[in-house]
């Protein structure tokens, strides 16, 4: 997977927010043989300057029997959209 942000870095991530990426179709990912672990290092500049990198090892095999919750009803979808709208609104207020 070639994502510009991972190659060139991300310019910003607002406090309390998250980024998500689609890594593929579950049955294809878990059908792969061999090591499924990935080392992720996050380095950044905080308000007081550079912060020591934080490293994680993500092993996709550990996720094989977990479920991913997606809103299943229109009401749940509407609530999810309302929550996102509220989060975006709070960003505007912070500026």
N, C-alpha and C positions, 0 to 999 in steps of 0.2 A: 504494500500500500504506500503510495507516494503522496503525502499531504504537505503542502508548502509550509504550513505552520510548524511542523515538526522538523523540517529542514532548515528553515530560515528564522524560526522563533515567532512567538506571538507578541504583539506590541502591548496588549493589556488584557486583563480579565477583571471585571468589576468585583469588588468584595462580595462574598456570599453567593456568587454565581458559579455556574459549571459549564463545561463543554462536553459534548458527547459525540462519539463517532460510531458509525456502523462498521463492524469488522468482518462481516460476512454472514453467510447462512449457517446457523448452528450445526446442522447435521453434517455439513462439509468441513467445518472447523474441527469438530470432534472426531471426524473420521480420519483425520491426518495422523500419521504415525510419527513417533519420535518426540523430542522435547517440545513442549508447548509453553515454555516459560520465556518471559521477556523482561529485561531490566529497563526500568524507566527512571531517568534522572531528571529532576526538576530544579532548575536554578533560576533565580530571579533577583530583581532589585526591589527592595521594599522602601518605605518612606525614609528609612535611615541608611539606605545604601544596599550594597550586595548582601545576600544571605547565603549561608553555606547550602550547597545542593542537598536535596532530599532524594533518596533513592528507594525505589520499590521494585520488588520482583513480582510480576503477575504471571501466574501459572493458569492458563486457560483450562487445563484438565480439572482444576478444582471447581470450575463452574459448570461442569457437565450435567449435573443433576439439580441445578437450580432453575427456578422459573423467573421469567421476566414479566412484570405486571404491566399491562397496557390497559388504558381505560376501555371497558367492554360495553358500556352503554352510552347513549347520547348524553345522559345526565352527568356521567363521570367525565366525558370529554369536555362538556361545557364547564365543569368545575376546574378542570386542568387549564383550560384557556383563560378562565377568570384569574387563576393563580398567576399565570404568566403575565397577563395584562397588569396585574397589581405590581409584580416585580419590575416590569418595564416602567411603570409609573413612578415607582420609588427611585429609579435611576434618574429620571428627569428632575425629581425634587432635589436630589443630591447635587445636581449641577448648579 
